[in-house]
Amino acid sequence: MNGNKDMLAGISTVFIDIDDTLWWFTENSKVAFRHTYDKFGISDIEPCYERFHDIYLEENNRLWELYHHGKIEKDFLVSERFRYVLDAVGYKGDCMALAHSLNEEYLSHLATLPLAVPGALGLLQRLTRRGLQVNVLSNGFKGVQQQKLSSAGLLPYITHVVLSDDCGITKPQRGIFDYALEVTGAQAETSVMIGDNPEADIQGAHDAGWKTIYFNLKGKPAIPGTADYEVASLDDIL
């Protein structure tokens, strides 16, 4: 754990990212994607599941990067990621129609999956016992994000669910952090952001004047000068 141990004195409000910080998106997504592939008989279109999944992941990551920076709209992201992979594997039918159905099934099944990141429940319980206001701040989609937290048993510990869908601004843009303070009644100087994305979560919060804890789940280096703390486990935070 890196950083000055007194750096977080005076913190009263905690904002936490959802995907791969509290709710284990990486693992749950594998289950939901396989479920969707099987339910729609995609093996008749692309018999190699790994190829279909790998093409999707690459395109989905590219689109999310654009979405984080406000360069594309949510509707384009959710329609294009499956349309692209269907086109890439040579589907001869209506790519857009099937892509819409795949996306709906994937998201609805995804939100029901219960796997939390190790230590997430304990962290939330300990933060709330200390009298801190605990909120989530996410670029994920309205409805889906709340259901994820509920499925994992985490929602009772959350005071406010603040989403980019609510304000039309995505992390790391300054506006969503200011919006989060307005919604929760918090102050920048007494707020801390915990998240796994070094740019969207950590640099964004740092630039908004918040303290930051970088949860380095995937071994990606923090952007220099943006993380007050860096942890490899949620258990390390307290």
C-alpha positions as CSV (number, residue, x, y, z in Angstrom):
1,M,0.0,0.0,0.0
2,N,1.6,3.2,-1.2
3,G,1.0,6.7,0.1
4,N,1.0,8.9,3.2
5,K,-1.0,7.1,5.9
6,D,-2.4,10.4,7.2
7,M,-3.5,11.4,3.7
8,L,-7.1,10.3,4.2
9,A,-7.7,11.9,7.6
10,G,-10.9,13.9,7.5
11,I,-12.6,11.8,4.8
12,S,-16.4,11.6,5.3
13,T,-17.6,10.4,1.9
14,V,-16.5,7.4,-0.1
15,F,-17.3,6.9,-3.8
16,I,-16.6,3.5,-5.2
17,D,-16.6,2.3,-8.8
18,I,-18.8,-0.7,-9.5
19,D,-17.4,-2.9,-12.2
20,D,-14.3,-4.8,-11.2
21,T,-14.1,-2.8,-8.0
22,L,-17.2,-4.1,-6.1
23,W,-19.0,-6.3,-8.5
24,W,-16.7,-8.7,-10.4
25,F,-17.5,-7.8,-13.9
26,T,-14.6,-9.7,-15.5
27,E,-15.8,-13.0,-14.1
28,N,-19.5,-12.4,-14.3
29,S,-19.2,-11.2,-17.9
30,K,-17.7,-14.5,-19.0
31,V,-20.7,-16.4,-17.6
32,A,-23.2,-14.0,-19.2
33,F,-21.4,-14.0,-22.6
34,R,-21.3,-17.8,-22.7
35,H,-24.9,-18.0,-21.7
36,T,-25.9,-15.6,-24.6
37,Y,-23.7,-17.5,-27.1
38,D,-25.3,-20.8,-26.3
39,K,-28.9,-19.5,-26.0
40,F,-28.8,-18.0,-29.5
41,G,-27.0,-20.9,-31.1
42,I,-24.1,-18.7,-32.2
43,S,-22.0,-21.8,-32.7
44,D,-23.9,-22.2,-36.0
45,I,-22.4,-18.8,-37.1
46,E,-19.0,-19.1,-35.4
47,P,-18.2,-22.5,-34.0
48,C,-15.1,-21.2,-32.2
49,Y,-16.4,-19.6,-29.0
50,E,-13.0,-18.2,-28.1
51,R,-12.7,-16.4,-31.4
52,F,-16.2,-14.9,-31.1
53,H,-15.5,-13.8,-27.5
54,D,-12.0,-12.4,-28.3
55,I,-13.3,-10.3,-31.2
56,Y,-16.1,-9.0,-29.0
57,L,-13.7,-8.1,-26.1
58,E,-11.4,-6.1,-28.4
59,E,-14.2,-4.1,-29.9
60,N,-16.0,-3.6,-26.7
61,N,-12.9,-2.3,-25.0
62,R,-12.3,0.1,-27.9
63,L,-15.9,1.4,-27.8
64,W,-15.8,1.8,-24.0
65,E,-12.7,3.9,-24.3
66,L,-14.5,6.2,-26.8
67,Y,-17.6,6.3,-24.5
68,H,-15.5,7.3,-21.4
69,H,-14.3,10.3,-23.3
70,G,-17.7,11.3,-24.6
71,K,-16.9,10.5,-28.3
72,I,-19.8,8.1,-28.8
73,E,-23.3,7.6,-27.3
74,K,-24.4,4.7,-25.2
75,D,-26.9,3.5,-27.8
76,F,-24.1,3.2,-30.4
77,L,-21.9,1.3,-28.0
78,V,-24.4,-1.3,-27.1
79,S,-25.6,-1.9,-30.7
80,E,-22.2,-1.7,-32.3
81,R,-20.2,-4.2,-30.2
82,F,-22.3,-7.2,-31.1
83,R,-23.0,-5.9,-34.7
84,Y,-19.3,-5.7,-35.3
85,V,-18.5,-9.2,-34.1
86,L,-21.3,-10.7,-36.1
87,D,-20.1,-8.9,-39.2
88,A,-16.5,-10.0,-38.5
89,V,-17.4,-13.7,-38.3
90,G,-19.4,-13.5,-41.5
91,Y,-23.0,-13.6,-40.4
92,K,-25.2,-13.2,-43.5
93,G,-28.5,-12.3,-41.8
94,D,-29.6,-9.0,-40.2
95,C,-26.6,-8.1,-38.0
96,M,-28.2,-5.2,-36.3
97,A,-31.4,-7.1,-35.4
98,L,-29.5,-10.0,-33.9
99,A,-27.0,-7.7,-32.2
100,H,-29.9,-6.0,-30.4
101,S,-31.2,-9.3,-29.2
102,L,-27.8,-10.5,-28.1
103,N,-27.1,-7.3,-26.2
104,E,-30.5,-7.4,-24.4
105,E,-30.0,-11.0,-23.3
106,Y,-26.4,-10.5,-22.3
107,L,-27.1,-7.4,-20.1
108,S,-30.2,-8.9,-18.5
109,H,-28.4,-12.1,-17.6
110,L,-25.3,-10.3,-16.6
111,A,-27.2,-8.2,-14.0
112,T,-28.4,-11.3,-12.2
113,L,-25.0,-12.8,-11.5
114,P,-23.9,-12.5,-7.9
115,L,-20.1,-12.7,-7.8
116,A,-18.5,-9.8,-6.0
117,V,-14.8,-8.9,-6.0
118,P,-13.2,-10.6,-3.0
119,G,-13.3,-8.3,0.0
120,A,-16.1,-6.1,-1.4
121,L,-18.8,-6.9,1.1
122,G,-16.4,-6.7,4.1
123,L,-15.1,-3.3,2.9
124,L,-18.6,-1.9,2.6
125,Q,-19.6,-3.2,6.0
126,R,-16.6,-1.7,7.7
127,L,-16.9,1.6,5.9
128,T,-20.5,2.0,7.0
129,R,-19.8,0.9,10.6
130,R,-17.3,3.8,10.7
131,G,-20.1,6.2,9.9
132,L,-18.8,7.1,6.4
133,Q,-21.3,7.8,3.6
134,V,-20.7,5.2,0.9
135,N,-21.8,5.8,-2.7
136,V,-21.1,4.3,-6.0
137,L,-20.0,6.3,-9.1
138,S,-20.1,4.5,-12.4
139,N,-20.2,4.9,-16.1
140,G,-22.4,1.7,-16.3
141,F,-26.0,1.7,-17.4
142,K,-29.0,2.7,-15.3
143,G,-31.0,-0.3,-14.1
144,V,-28.3,-2.8,-14.8
145,Q,-25.9,-1.3,-12.3
146,Q,-28.4,-1.3,-9.4
147,Q,-29.4,-4.9,-10.2
148,K,-25.7,-6.0,-10.2
149,L,-25.3,-4.5,-6.7
150,S,-28.5,-6.1,-5.5
151,S,-27.6,-9.5,-7.0
152,A,-24.3,-9.5,-5.1
153,G,-25.9,-8.4,-1.8
154,L,-24.1,-5.0,-1.8
155,L,-26.9,-2.5,-2.4
156,P,-28.0,-2.2,1.2
157,Y,-24.7,-0.6,2.1
158,I,-24.9,2.1,-0.7
159,T,-26.4,5.5,0.0
160,H,-26.4,6.9,-3.5
161,V,-26.0,5.2,-6.9
162,V,-24.5,7.9,-9.1
163,L,-24.3,7.0,-12.8
164,S,-23.2,8.7,-16.0
165,D,-26.7,7.9,-17.4
166,D,-28.1,10.3,-14.8
167,C,-26.2,13.4,-15.9
168,G,-25.0,12.6,-19.5
169,I,-21.3,12.9,-18.5
170,T,-18.9,10.1,-18.2
171,K,-15.8,9.6,-16.0
172,P,-13.0,10.9,-16.3
173,Q,-14.8,14.2,-17.3
174,R,-14.9,16.7,-14.4
175,G,-18.6,17.2,-14.7
176,I,-19.7,13.8,-13.4
177,F,-17.5,14.3,-10.3
178,D,-19.1,17.7,-9.6
179,Y,-22.5,16.2,-10.2
180,A,-21.8,13.4,-7.7
181,L,-21.0,16.0,-5.0
182,E,-24.2,17.9,-5.8
183,V,-26.3,14.8,-5.6
184,T,-24.8,13.5,-2.4
185,G,-24.2,16.8,-0.6
186,A,-20.5,15.9,-0.3
187,Q,-17.4,18.2,-0.5
188,A,-14.4,17.5,-2.7
189,E,-11.9,17.9,0.1
190,T,-13.6,15.3,2.3
191,S,-14.3,12.8,-0.5
192,V,-12.3,9.8,-1.8
193,M,-12.7,7.8,-4.9
194,I,-11.9,4.0,-5.0
195,G,-11.6,2.4,-8.4
196,D,-9.8,0.1,-10.7
197,N,-9.5,2.3,-13.8
198,P,-6.4,4.5,-13.6
199,E,-7.8,7.2,-15.9
200,A,-11.6,7.1,-15.5
201,D,-11.7,6.7,-11.8
202,I,-8.3,7.9,-10.4
203,Q,-7.2,10.6,-12.7
204,G,-10.7,11.9,-13.1
205,A,-11.2,12.1,-9.3
206,H,-7.8,13.6,-8.7
207,D,-8.4,16.3,-11.3
208,A,-11.7,17.1,-9.5
209,G,-9.9,17.7,-6.2
210,W,-10.7,14.4,-4.5
211,K,-8.5,12.0,-2.7
212,T,-8.0,8.7,-4.6
213,I,-7.3,5.0,-3.9
214,Y,-6.3,3.0,-6.9
215,F,-7.4,-0.6,-6.7
216,N,-4.9,-2.3,-9.0
217,L,-6.8,-5.4,-9.8
218,K,-5.3,-6.0,-13.2
219,G,-1.6,-5.0,-12.7
220,K,-1.9,-1.7,-14.7
221,P,0.3,1.1,-13.5
222,A,-1.3,4.2,-12.1
223,I,-1.0,7.5,-13.9
224,P,1.9,9.3,-12.1
225,G,0.8,11.8,-9.5
226,T,-2.9,10.8,-9.5
227,A,-3.2,8.1,-6.8
228,D,-2.9,8.9,-3.2
229,Y,-2.9,5.2,-2.4
230,E,-2.5,2.0,-4.4
231,V,-3.8,-1.3,-3.2
232,A,-3.8,-4.8,-4.7
233,S,-6.6,-6.0,-2.5
234,L,-9.8,-4.4,-1.1
235,D,-8.8,-5.8,2.3
236,D,-5.8,-3.4,2.3
237,I,-7.9,-0.2,2.2
238,L,-8.8,-0.1,5.8
